[in-house]
Amino acid sequence: MKKILVLSAIIFISVLPAQNTDPAQLLEQGIFADDAKKIKDAIKKGANPNSPHSSGHLLGLSATYGKLNAVKALVESGADVNQTTSGGWTALMGASDNGHLNIVRFLVSQKVNVNTTTRMGRSALMRASYHGQDKVVKFLLANGAQLSGVDNNGTSALMLAAQQGHIATVKILLDGKADKLAKNQNGKTALLLAQESKSNPNFQGTTTIQKNLDEIIRLLSTSRVTRVMIGKIFAIEKQNIEILSLRSKNIRAGQKLSVKTANGEVIITVKSILHSKIKALLNDGSIIMKGDPVYLVE
C-alpha cells in the first residue's frame, strides 16, 4: 500500500507542471505545434497574442516558420498583422524571406501593409527578391508592392536579386518594368552588382549560380532604348541640358531620355518642355556633347 501511495505521488507531481503551465508557455507550445485549438485556448487563459518574443514577436515567429494554422489563429484572436519589432521587422517579411506564399496570401487578405520597411529601408518585396522567392515576389507585385522602392543605400529589389544570382526573380522584376539603369548611393546598377558577384569567390564555386549570373548580365545589358530618335543636344550648361526636338509632344517631365555619346549611353531626366525645346538634367558626371542624338527610354 505504501508503494502504491508513493507511486501515485510521483505521477501526480509529474503531471502537475503541465496543469499549471503558464498561458504564455502554452501559447508558444501551440505555435510550434501549429495547433490552432491550443493557441486559442492559451489566449482564453490570458496569453497575449501580441506579446514580444526573443525572435521578435509571436506572429512573426509563426510566419517565419511557415505555421499557417498558428498565423490564422493568432490573427483571429487579435494579433496585429502590422506589428513590428524595434528594427521594423514584420510577419509579412518573415513569410516572404522563407517563401511561405500561403501565409503571405493570408496576411495580404487581412489588409497587411505590404510596403512597410525595416530600419534599413527594406520592404517585404526587397527581402523576397534578395532570397529569390520568385512566387512571393510575383504575388506582392500584383498586390500593391512598390517596385520603385529602395533601401537606405538606394538599393532596389532588382539590384538585390541580380546581386544574388536569382534569375527567375530578376525576370519577374524586369517584366514589372523595374528600372535596370537605376544606381544605388555607391553609383552601382543592378548590372554592375551582378558582374561583381560573378567575380566574387563566394559565388564562383557554384556552377548554377554562375550560369544564372551570366544570364542576368545578358538581360541587364540589353538596351532599353527605342530606335526612334526624338532630337539632338542643343546646349549644355554643367548638368543642365537643352534638347531641340520635333517630338516634344511625346515627352513629359520626369521621363528618362537616352543620349548616345561616343562613349556609350547616358541617361538624363526631363525637367520641362516648351514647344520644341526640352530641358533636362544630367544625372551623373558623364560627358555629353552638343549634337549627340537623344532617344526615348522604354
Kinemage of the C-alpha trace (Angstrom):
@kinemage 1
@onewidth
@group {chain A} dominant
@subgroup {mainchain}
@vectorlist {calphas} color= white
{ca met a 1} P 0.000 0.000 0.000
{ca lys a 2} L 2.863 2.363 0.863
{ca lys a 3} L 4.481 1.682 -2.521
{ca ile a 4} L 1.203 2.498 -4.270
{ca leu a 5} L 0.914 5.829 -2.434
{ca val a 6} L 4.495 6.767 -3.317
{ca leu a 7} L 3.922 5.876 -6.981
{ca ser a 8} L 0.713 7.907 -7.044
{ca ala a 9} L 2.541 10.912 -5.596
{ca ile a 10} L 5.247 10.656 -8.260
{ca ile a 11} L 2.642 10.514 -11.029
{ca phe a 12} L 0.776 13.494 -9.541
{ca ile a 13} L 3.947 15.556 -9.274
{ca ser a 14} L 4.938 14.693 -12.854
{ca val a 15} L 1.675 15.952 -14.310
{ca leu a 16} L 1.376 18.958 -12.017
{ca pro a 17} L 3.654 21.253 -14.084
{ca ala a 18} L 1.624 20.571 -17.228
{ca gln a 19} L -1.583 21.512 -15.412
{ca asn a 20} L -0.029 24.727 -14.099
{ca thr a 21} L 1.807 25.723 -17.279
{ca asp a 22} L 1.801 29.475 -17.809
{ca pro a 23} L -0.626 30.580 -20.594
{ca ala a 24} L 2.264 32.237 -22.425
{ca gln a 25} L 4.138 28.920 -22.474
{ca leu a 26} L 1.021 27.112 -23.656
{ca leu a 27} L 0.671 29.673 -26.434
{ca glu a 28} L 4.245 29.142 -27.590
{ca gln a 29} L 3.784 25.374 -27.487
{ca gly a 30} L 0.657 25.713 -29.607
{ca ile a 31} L 2.525 27.832 -32.144
{ca phe a 32} L 5.356 25.336 -32.604
{ca ala a 33} L 2.782 22.528 -32.874
{ca asp a 34} L 0.814 24.666 -35.369
{ca asp a 35} L -2.246 23.810 -33.294
{ca ala a 36} L -4.980 26.430 -33.607
{ca lys a 37} L -7.038 24.990 -30.741
{ca lys a 38} L -4.142 25.087 -28.281
{ca ile a 39} L -3.347 28.642 -29.314
{ca lys a 40} L -6.905 29.867 -28.815
{ca asp a 41} L -7.209 28.005 -25.504
{ca ala a 42} L -3.998 29.641 -24.276
{ca ile a 43} L -5.268 33.090 -25.273
{ca lys a 44} L -8.552 32.436 -23.472
{ca lys a 45} L -6.489 31.649 -20.373
{ca gly a 46} L -4.794 35.029 -20.584
{ca ala a 47} L -1.950 34.738 -23.082
{ca asn a 48} L -1.361 37.855 -25.184
{ca pro a 49} L -1.287 37.208 -28.988
{ca asn a 50} L 0.772 40.391 -29.409
{ca ser a 51} L 3.347 39.621 -26.740
{ca pro a 52} L 7.015 40.068 -27.699
{ca his a 53} L 9.300 37.108 -28.242
{ca ser a 54} L 13.063 36.683 -28.237
{ca ser a 55} L 12.833 36.245 -32.030
{ca gly a 56} L 10.692 39.361 -32.477
{ca his a 57} L 7.005 38.676 -31.902
{ca leu a 58} L 4.791 35.592 -31.953
{ca leu a 59} L 3.017 36.326 -35.233
{ca gly a 60} L 6.334 36.934 -36.974
{ca leu a 61} L 7.747 33.749 -35.468
{ca ser a 62} L 4.778 31.755 -36.759
{ca ala a 63} L 5.031 33.292 -40.228
{ca thr a 64} L 8.784 32.717 -40.449
{ca tyr a 65} L 8.455 29.019 -39.661
{ca gly a 66} L 5.511 28.514 -42.020
{ca lys a 67} L 2.918 27.806 -39.315
{ca leu a 68} L -0.222 28.770 -41.234
{ca asn a 69} L -2.693 27.471 -38.635
{ca ala a 70} L -0.848 29.399 -35.945
{ca val a 71} L -0.818 32.603 -38.016
{ca lys a 72} L -4.561 32.357 -38.645
{ca ala a 73} L -5.354 31.547 -35.014
{ca leu a 74} L -3.271 34.464 -33.741
{ca val a 75} L -4.826 36.943 -36.163
{ca glu a 76} L -8.328 35.667 -35.428
{ca ser a 77} L -7.553 36.135 -31.724
{ca gly a 78} L -6.449 39.733 -32.099
{ca ala a 79} L -2.812 39.694 -33.219
{ca asp a 80} L -1.844 42.841 -35.148
{ca val a 81} L -0.826 41.885 -38.710
{ca asn a 82} L 1.232 45.084 -38.924
{ca gln a 83} L 3.108 44.572 -35.655
{ca thr a 84} L 6.814 45.409 -35.985
{ca thr a 85} L 9.934 44.828 -33.959
{ca ser a 86} L 12.231 47.682 -32.954
{ca gly a 87} L 14.034 47.079 -36.251
{ca gly a 88} L 10.821 47.273 -38.282
{ca trp a 89} L 10.563 43.534 -38.993
{ca thr a 90} L 7.044 42.208 -39.701
{ca ala a 91} L 5.313 38.857 -40.063
{ca leu a 92} L 4.951 39.511 -43.798
{ca met a 93} L 8.717 39.888 -44.070
{ca gly a 94} L 9.294 36.630 -42.198
{ca ala a 95} L 6.945 34.763 -44.525
{ca ser a 96} L 8.416 36.472 -47.606
{ca asp a 97} L 12.008 35.680 -46.633
{ca asn a 98} L 11.201 31.976 -46.467
{ca gly a 99} L 8.828 31.682 -49.408
{ca his a 100} L 5.684 30.851 -47.414
{ca leu a 101} L 3.272 32.029 -50.114
{ca asn a 102} L 0.192 30.646 -48.340
{ca ile a 103} L 0.942 32.830 -45.306
{ca val a 104} L 1.752 35.852 -47.489
{ca arg a 105} L -1.636 35.404 -49.191
{ca phe a 106} L -3.420 35.230 -45.854
{ca leu a 107} L -1.679 38.293 -44.412
{ca val a 108} L -2.471 40.299 -47.543
{ca ser a 109} L -6.119 39.213 -47.244
{ca gln a 110} L -6.031 40.702 -43.728
{ca lys a 111} L -5.019 44.122 -45.090
{ca val a 112} L -1.371 43.967 -44.079
{ca asn a 113} L 0.742 46.921 -45.239
{ca val a 114} L 2.876 45.358 -47.987
{ca asn a 115} L 5.182 48.384 -48.183
{ca thr a 116} L 6.285 48.625 -44.551
{ca thr a 117} L 10.077 48.817 -44.372
{ca thr a 118} L 12.689 47.827 -41.832
{ca arg a 119} L 15.026 50.298 -40.178
{ca met a 120} L 17.348 49.639 -43.139
{ca gly a 121} L 14.552 50.653 -45.505
{ca arg a 122} L 13.860 47.191 -46.919
{ca ser a 123} L 10.335 46.053 -47.722
{ca ala a 124} L 8.935 42.527 -47.946
{ca leu a 125} L 9.410 42.737 -51.737
{ca met a 126} L 13.097 43.589 -51.358
{ca arg a 127} L 13.641 40.796 -48.851
{ca ala a 128} L 11.828 38.239 -51.014
{ca ser a 129} L 13.890 39.390 -54.006
{ca tyr a 130} L 17.133 39.028 -52.056
{ca his a 131} L 16.203 35.450 -51.132
{ca gly a 132} L 14.967 34.561 -54.633
{ca gln a 133} L 11.395 33.845 -53.554
{ca asp a 134} L 10.030 34.454 -57.040
{ca lys a 135} L 6.437 33.307 -56.376
{ca val a 136} L 6.194 35.641 -53.412
{ca val a 137} L 7.733 38.478 -55.451
{ca lys a 138} L 5.165 37.986 -58.210
{ca phe a 139} L 2.288 37.920 -55.723
{ca leu a 140} L 3.469 41.018 -53.855
{ca leu a 141} L 3.838 42.970 -57.107
{ca ala a 142} L 0.264 42.027 -58.009
{ca asn a 143} L -0.925 43.254 -54.621
{ca gly a 144} L 0.469 46.746 -54.319
{ca ala a 145} L 4.170 46.283 -53.551
{ca gln a 146} L 6.179 49.300 -54.749
{ca leu a 147} L 8.651 48.202 -57.394
{ca ser a 148} L 10.419 51.571 -57.333
{ca gly a 149} L 11.226 51.385 -53.622
{ca val a 150} L 14.856 51.482 -52.468
{ca asp a 151} L 16.546 50.924 -49.117
{ca asn a 152} L 18.668 53.418 -47.182
{ca asn a 153} L 21.574 52.808 -49.574
{ca gly a 154} L 19.447 53.322 -52.670
{ca thr a 155} L 19.398 49.586 -53.400
{ca ser a 156} L 16.330 48.254 -55.239
{ca ala a 157} L 14.685 44.831 -55.334
{ca leu a 158} L 16.180 44.285 -58.802
{ca met a 159} L 19.683 45.063 -57.554
{ca leu a 160} L 19.308 42.587 -54.685
{ca ala a 161} L 18.002 39.799 -56.922
{ca ala a 162} L 20.689 40.417 -59.544
{ca gln a 163} L 23.462 40.510 -56.958
{ca gln a 164} L 22.377 37.147 -55.539
{ca gly a 165} L 22.006 35.460 -58.942
{ca his a 166} L 18.243 34.832 -58.768
{ca ile a 167} L 17.401 34.680 -62.463
{ca ala a 168} L 13.664 33.885 -62.109
{ca thr a 169} L 13.191 36.783 -59.714
{ca val a 170} L 15.125 39.157 -61.979
{ca lys a 171} L 12.880 38.235 -64.923
{ca ile a 172} L 9.728 38.870 -62.878
{ca leu a 173} L 11.009 42.268 -61.757
{ca leu a 174} L 12.004 43.231 -65.297
{ca asp a 175} L 8.583 42.150 -66.562
{ca gly a 176} L 7.175 44.529 -63.966
{ca lys a 177} L 9.254 47.337 -65.529
{ca ala a 178} L 11.920 47.575 -62.833
{ca asp a 179} L 14.437 50.302 -63.653
{ca lys a 180} L 17.614 48.454 -64.589
{ca leu a 181} L 19.510 51.703 -65.108
{ca ala a 182} L 18.954 52.963 -61.551
{ca lys a 183} L 22.030 53.384 -59.358
{ca asn a 184} L 22.447 52.982 -55.620
{ca gln a 185} L 24.290 55.515 -53.467
{ca asn a 186} L 27.584 53.879 -54.434
{ca gly a 187} L 26.809 54.527 -58.105
{ca lys a 188} L 26.222 50.843 -58.877
{ca thr a 189} L 23.491 49.481 -61.137
{ca ala a 190} L 21.941 46.012 -60.977
{ca leu a 191} L 24.214 45.055 -63.893
{ca leu a 192} L 27.376 46.131 -62.095
{ca leu a 193} L 26.333 44.292 -58.925
{ca ala a 194} L 25.736 41.105 -60.922
{ca gln a 195} L 29.123 41.470 -62.602
{ca glu a 196} L 30.788 41.907 -59.208
{ca ser a 197} L 29.068 38.766 -57.905
{ca lys a 198} L 30.294 36.796 -60.905
{ca ser a 199} L 33.891 37.583 -59.933
{ca asn a 200} L 33.231 37.047 -56.208
{ca pro a 201} L 34.953 33.860 -54.880
{ca asn a 202} L 31.870 33.116 -52.766
{ca phe a 203} L 29.856 32.568 -55.958
{ca gln a 204} L 32.483 31.032 -58.214
{ca gly a 205} L 32.212 27.525 -56.800
{ca thr a 206} L 28.564 27.143 -57.795
{ca thr a 207} L 28.002 26.360 -61.469
{ca thr a 208} L 24.259 27.041 -61.364
{ca ile a 209} L 24.685 30.500 -59.835
{ca gln a 210} L 27.417 31.324 -62.350
{ca lys a 211} L 25.084 30.398 -65.218
{ca asn a 212} L 22.317 32.459 -63.650
{ca leu a 213} L 24.630 35.443 -63.300
{ca asp a 214} L 25.660 35.103 -66.955
{ca glu a 215} L 22.001 35.201 -67.989
{ca ile a 216} L 21.240 38.112 -65.651
{ca ile a 217} L 24.165 40.080 -67.054
{ca arg a 218} L 22.881 39.409 -70.577
{ca leu a 219} L 19.368 40.572 -69.667
{ca leu a 220} L 20.563 43.701 -67.910
{ca ser a 221} L 22.977 44.556 -70.731
{ca thr a 222} L 20.176 44.646 -73.287
{ca ser a 223} L 19.435 48.215 -74.298
{ca arg a 224} L 16.113 49.685 -73.191
{ca val a 225} L 16.305 52.426 -75.825
{ca thr a 226} L 13.953 52.532 -78.773
{ca arg a 227} L 15.351 53.306 -82.220
{ca val a 228} L 13.155 56.409 -82.543
{ca met a 229} L 15.342 59.468 -82.161
{ca ile a 230} L 13.492 62.432 -80.653
{ca gly a 231} L 16.124 65.129 -81.159
{ca lys a 232} L 19.677 66.278 -80.521
{ca ile a 233} L 21.568 68.062 -77.757
{ca phe a 234} L 21.297 71.795 -78.474
{ca ala a 235} L 23.041 73.333 -75.449
{ca ile a 236} L 24.891 72.202 -72.313
{ca glu a 237} L 25.495 74.180 -69.131
{ca lys a 238} L 27.016 71.980 -66.424
{ca gln a 239} L 24.265 69.457 -65.611
{ca asn a 240} L 21.535 71.374 -67.415
{ca ile a 241} L 20.803 70.113 -70.913
{ca glu a 242} L 18.701 71.621 -73.665
{ca ile a 243} L 17.394 69.405 -76.456
{ca leu a 244} L 15.930 70.541 -79.746
{ca ser a 245} L 13.129 68.134 -80.648
{ca leu a 246} L 10.326 67.807 -83.163
{ca arg a 247} L 8.712 65.133 -80.949
{ca ser a 248} L 8.315 67.113 -77.747
{ca lys a 249} L 4.582 66.312 -77.596
{ca asn a 250} L 5.531 62.729 -76.678
{ca ile a 251} L 7.695 63.825 -73.737
{ca arg a 252} L 6.718 64.529 -70.116
{ca ala a 253} L 8.524 65.913 -67.071
{ca gly a 254} L 10.339 63.240 -65.090
{ca gln a 255} L 10.750 60.972 -68.091
{ca lys a 256} L 14.108 59.347 -68.790
{ca leu a 257} L 15.890 60.001 -72.066
{ca ser a 258} L 18.964 58.352 -73.509
{ca val a 259} L 21.824 60.264 -75.074
{ca lys a 260} L 24.023 58.259 -77.428
{ca thr a 261} L 27.539 59.540 -76.862
{ca ala a 262} L 30.884 58.484 -78.279
{ca asn a 263} L 31.487 56.606 -75.018
{ca gly a 264} L 28.107 54.877 -74.787
{ca glu a 265} L 24.640 55.564 -73.399
{ca val a 266} L 23.968 58.336 -70.878
{ca ile a 267} L 20.609 58.727 -69.115
{ca ile a 268} L 19.142 62.182 -68.477
{ca thr a 269} L 15.872 63.266 -66.828
{ca val a 270} L 13.358 65.674 -68.379
{ca lys a 271} L 12.760 68.846 -66.308
{ca ser a 272} L 10.384 70.782 -68.562
{ca ile a 273} L 9.095 71.049 -72.121
{ca leu a 274} L 8.459 74.271 -74.034
{ca his a 275} L 7.403 73.889 -77.644
{ca ser a 276} L 10.289 72.212 -79.475
{ca lys a 277} L 12.781 72.639 -76.640
{ca ile a 278} L 13.212 70.113 -73.840
{ca lys a 279} L 15.180 70.962 -70.723
{ca ala a 280} L 16.738 68.013 -68.910
{ca leu a 281} L 19.112 67.195 -66.068
{ca leu a 282} L 22.277 65.132 -66.395
{ca asn a 283} L 22.066 62.543 -63.597
{ca asp a 284} L 25.799 61.975 -63.114
{ca gly a 285} L 29.167 63.255 -64.242
{ca ser a 286} L 29.073 61.653 -67.696
{ca ile a 287} L 30.314 63.612 -70.681
{ca ile a 288} L 27.910 64.508 -73.468
{ca met a 289} L 28.436 66.764 -76.467
{ca lys a 290} L 26.377 69.219 -78.447
{ca gly a 291} L 24.777 67.374 -81.358
{ca asp a 292} L 24.595 63.983 -79.598
{ca pro a 293} L 21.335 62.169 -80.578
{ca val a 294} L 18.643 61.672 -77.937
{ca tyr a 295} L 16.283 58.681 -77.741
{ca leu a 296} L 13.235 57.741 -75.728
{ca val a 297} L 13.734 55.191 -72.962
{ca glu a 298} L 11.068 52.468 -72.829
